[in-house]
Amino acid sequence: MAWHGWETDPMTDGAAADVLAAFEGAEKARLPTVDCYLAGVEAWRRAHPDQSAAYVGMQAVAVILAAKVKLRPDN
């Protein structure tokens, strides 16, 4: 995800570590993938209860993808 000047990088937010810990804890518990993401979203929501549900989800998923997804170059 590209960040523009008016957006903040969610990886620099204090909630990012909690999001990743919740996601990884759910993975370790062998929960379904959707529940792993929901655990991360709930962690972000606890840190930012004033934000809209859509924004919370977007930020938490951005943190998880930035930390977990490795892109392979096409050969």
BAKOL-318563 format. One record per atom (N, C-alpha, C): x negated, y, z; residue in three letters. Coordinates in steps of 0.001 Angstrom, whole numbers, plus 500000, padded with zeros to 6 digits. Example, Ala and Ser with C-alpha at 12.3 -4.5 7.8 and 13.67 -1.06 7.14 Angstrom:
! BAKOL-318563
486810494310507800ALA
487700495500507800ALA
486800496700507800ALA
487150497750507080SER
486330498940507140SER
487100500030507870SER
***
This chain:
! BAKOL-318563
499154498838500000MET
500000500000500000MET
499103501231500000MET
499355502147499127ALA
498583503387499062ALA
499206504415499996ALA
498363505126500719TRP
498851506143501648TRP
498634507509501037TRP
499643508321501108HIS
499592509685500594HIS
499283510635501745HIS
498990511874501434GLY
498611512839502451GLY
499646513051503543GLY
500925512901503246TRP
501965513158504226TRP
502326511922505044TRP
501775510779504701GLU
502048509546505443GLU
500887509261506385GLU
501171508521507436THR
500098508078508316THR
499869506593508109THR
498659506170508253ASP
498301504764508113ASP
498746504037509381ASP
499664503077509263PRO
500148502396510457PRO
499064501601511191PRO
497981501274510497MET
496901500532511151MET
496195501374512208MET
496326502693512125THR
495679503559513112THR
496583503846514304THR
497817503384514248ASP
498763503602515338ASP
498435502654516497ASP
498658503123517698GLY
498394502301518878GLY
499213501019518938GLY
500342500992518233ALA
501200499806518239ALA
500673498690517338ALA
499720498990516469ALA
499244497997515499ALA
498706496742516182ALA
497951496912517243ALA
497386495745517940ALA
498494494879518533ALA
499533495515519070ASP
500658494768519630ASP
501435494037518543ASP
501584494678517399VAL
502277494050516270VAL
501539492790515843VAL
500230492899515675LEU
499442491732515253LEU
499436490642516313LEU
499355491024517572ALA
499378490023518648ALA
500708489284518666ALA
501801490009518490ALA
503122489369518478ALA
503262488441517277ALA
502820488907516117PHE
502885488092514902PHE
502066486822515072PHE
500832486972515542GLU
499951485818515710GLU
500458484872516793GLU
501043485395517841GLY
501625484549518876GLY
502770483711518336GLY
503590484322517498ALA
504696483586516881ALA
504170482533515907ALA
503114482880515168GLU
502497481889514270GLU
501947480707515068GLU
501269481027516162LYS
500684479985516999LYS
501769479073517568LYS
502936479647517847ALA
504068478866518360ALA
504775478098517241ALA
504241478225516017ARG
504786477543514839ARG
506230477925514531ARG
506543479199514768LEU
507872479695514424LEU
507945479900512913LEU
509147479912512370PRO
509294480193510937PRO
508697481569510603PRO
508264481726509375THR
507619482957508947THR
508464484188509250THR
509744484119508995VAL
510608485274509247VAL
510577485663510718VAL
510522484693511611ASP
510467484991513041ASP
509123485597513436ASP
508079485233512735CYS
506762485831512993CYS
506788487315512653CYS
507369487630511491TYR
507487489036511110TYR
508411489787512064TYR
509503489171512464LEU
510424489823513393LEU
509751490105514735LEU
508874489227515170ALA
508144489463516418ALA
507284490718516282ALA
506647490878515138GLY
505849492076514895GLY
506703493330514839GLY
507849493238514191VAL
508764494380514095VAL
509249494780515487VAL
509588493821516310GLU
510043494126517671GLU
508939494782518492GLU
507710494377518287ALA
506592495010518995ALA
506474496473518594ALA
506629496759517302TRP
506571498162516859TRP
507749498946517443TRP
508930498320517459ARG
510132498984517973ARG
509978499334519456ARG
509348498452520223ARG
509123498744521652ARG
508224499970521823ARG
507256500115520950ALA
506338501254521031ALA
506965502535520493ALA
507920502402519570HIS
508530503564518913HIS
510052503417518884HIS
510709503459520040PRO
512161503244520072PRO
512966504341519374PRO
512362505473519100ASP
513048506588518454ASP
513075506484516930ASP
512335505545516363GLN
512270505429514903GLN
513417504575514370GLN
513809504835513124SER
514902504071512501SER
514468502625512263SER
515448501763512182ALA
515173500338511968ALA
514402500112510664ALA
514789500834509611ALA
514113500663508323ALA
512649501080508410ALA
512379502191509075TYR
511007502671509195TYR
510182501743510077TYR
510765501268511153VAL
510081500328512049VAL
509656499091511269VAL
510585498543510498GLY
510275497354509716GLY
509174497604508706GLY
509254498735508023MET
508243499060507016MET
506860499188507652MET
506766499872508772GLN
505484500086509423GLN
504906498769509950GLN
505724497981510610ALA
505231496719511171ALA
504765495763510074ALA
505541495653509021VAL
505157494763507917VAL
503892495278507232VAL
503747496590507111ALA
502529497147506520ALA
501301496770507354ALA
501434496809508661VAL
500325496425509548VAL
499985494952509337VAL
500996494112509332ILE
500770492665509191ILE
500131492347507839ILE
500662492921506783LEU
500110492648505455LEU
498681493161505322LEU
498405494336505863ALA
497047494887505777ALA
496044493980506483ALA
496470493351507551ALA
495562492510508328ALA
495491491075507819ALA
496555490602507216LYS
496651489170506898LYS
496526488791505435LYS
496898489674504536VAL
496947489307503122VAL
495597489555502470VAL
495108488545501830LYS
493870488638501046LYS
494243488422499589LYS
493949489419498776LEU
494266489311497356LEU
493126488630496621LEU
493460487729495733ARG
492467487058494908ARG
492439487705493549ARG
491253487990493035PRO
491209488556491676PRO
491614487499490657PRO
492291487956489615ASP
492684487031488529ASP
491444486643487738ASP
491363485388487403ASN
490217484911486602ASN
490665484582485209ASN
***
